[in-house]
Amino acid sequence: MCGIVGIVGEGEIALHLVQGIGRLECRGYDSCGLATLNSLGIEVRKDVGTLAEVACRHALASAHGRAGIAHTRWATHGGVSQENAHPHLSCDRSFAVVHNGIISNYQSLREELRSRGNHFFFSETDTEVFAHLVEEIYRSGNSVEQAFVNALHRLEGTFAIAMISTHDPNRVYCAREKSPLILGLGSNTTFVASDVNATVYPKSRDPRGRGVCRAIP
């Protein structure tokens, strides 16, 4: 089982993403990473190793952004490599995805997307196909939410997914199908995680509550 965390807040959230996946690491993961949304787009930092090793090697906590997702991986589809570590990006780098579970029909979806000639895959994972699938549907004129929902309808298996997009930078999109996924609502910070332990976060002094997490049942 993999661990996923997503946060939307008013301040820098990379440190809290790292702390969140740190609380999930006891399961014995082989790689980890995070993606944050900032003025440059989606920034991804990920690698093979323990969280302490990767956090030091790639300065995970110094990534900038007020919305982001993070992941600790226990390899199922594809070997242990930096390419197979999460998060995964769409071709145009406008969508980033983390995932826990199994997308059982990912091979047929991958072949379908590849046959169109405008998608290139950089990993062996089942997760990456979802980022490309959302990108493909979004290109057809759908909103980010509709592209996310339509892509979910194409999946088979059991899974929990969290996604960020440059096209909707103030949200983390999430959904589950028979896999654990928990929402945490703070005064100005919103969380999604595969385990409640990952959602521990300092109390906010700001009552306005601007973070939005769009959960798709």
Secondary structure, DSSP 4 states (H G I P E B T S, - for coil): --EEEEEE-SS--HHHHHHHHHTTGGGT-SEEEEEEEETTEEEEEEEES-HHHHHHHHTGGG---SEEEEEEE--SSS-SSTTTSSPEE-TTS-EEEEEEEEETTHHHHHHHHHHTTS----SS-STHHHHHHHHHHHHTT--HHHHHHHHHHT--EEEEEEEEETTSTTEEEEEEEBS--EEEE-SS-EEEESSGGGG--PPPS-TT---EEEEE-
